Amino acid sequence: MIGLGIVFGTVLIANFGLNIWLKTQLPDYIKKNTAYKVSYKSLDVDLGTGNIFATGITVNNKNPQNTNVIGLQGTIDTLKISRFGIYDALFNKTISSSDLLLSKPNLNIILAKPVDKETGKKEILSILKISGSVMEP
């Protein structure tokens, strides 16, 4: 019983600590390690279930003229990710999830220029715009 209590307490403390780290350090981490400026009003992560819930998200490229990375610009009212593979993301550099829900997205996505394998030259950009609401099944 004591061992079970210790495991439960450790998971609870890890979940609380991860939420505090994400709320305080994630914006700086994204700013330093990605090509995007990301801001959000709220972020909640549940380590036990792998659920992530964020509201008021704004995404912009730091350098919109850089065509070597995917261009993102816009807003998402609510982002909900169910059963996110947190441990795979941290240790195996693999991202997996069972569900991804975007509520009221308004995104412009410019795909990075793919390299033609024969000539080694960049091809024409593709642009994708996502707006509106996602309907649940």
Secondary structure, 3 states (H helix, E strand, C coil): CHHHHHHHHHHHHHHHHHHHHHHHHHHHHHHHHCCEEEECCEEEEECCCCEEEEEEEEEEECCCCCCCCCEEEEEEEEEEEECCCHHHHHHHCCCCCCEEEEEEEEEEEECCCCECCCCCCECCCCEEEEECCCCCC
